[in-house]
C-alpha cells in the first residue's frame, strides 16, 4: 500500500513564548488579578484572595506576588511560579492552553 506523504506528516504547533506572555501579564498583574479573583485585595506587593478552587471563606492563605507572579495557597500547599500557572490552576487546564488564553486576553503573540 502506498501512503502519500500528506497522510504521514505530523503537524506541530509552534512553540509558546511563555516568558513573553508572563512578562506582559506581570505588567498588568493588578488588573488581571482583579478580573480573575474579584474578591481579593492588594496587600503591599501581594494580591490576597479567596481560593475559588476550594471552599475558602477567609482571606489570607491564597496569595499572589504582584512582582514575580509566584503564588501559593498556604492552606493546601498548592503553588506555582507565574501567572500562567495560576491561570491553569484556576481554570483546570494545561499551562499551554492557559498561556494561549492569557496571551489572547493581553493581545500578545503566543508563538
PEURHU-V561274 format. One record per backbone hydrogen bond with DSSP energy under -1.0 kcal/mol. CO is the residue of the C=O (numbers start at 0). NH is the residue of the N-H. If there is no record, write none. Layout:
<<CO,NH> <CO,NH>>
This chain:
<<3,6> <4,8> <15,17> <16,20> <17,21> <18,22> <19,23> <20,24> <21,25> <22,26> <24,27> <25,28> <27,31> <28,32> <29,33> <30,34> <31,35> <32,36> <36,39> <40,47> <42,45> <44,65> <45,42> <46,63> <47,40> <50,53> <53,55> <60,73> <61,48> <62,71> <63,46> <64,68> <69,64> <70,79> <71,62> <72,76> <77,72> <79,70> <81,85> <82,86> <83,87> <84,88> <85,89> <86,90> <87,91> <87,92> <93,97> <94,98> <95,99> <96,100> <97,101> <98,102> <99,103> <100,104> <101,105> <102,106> <102,107>>
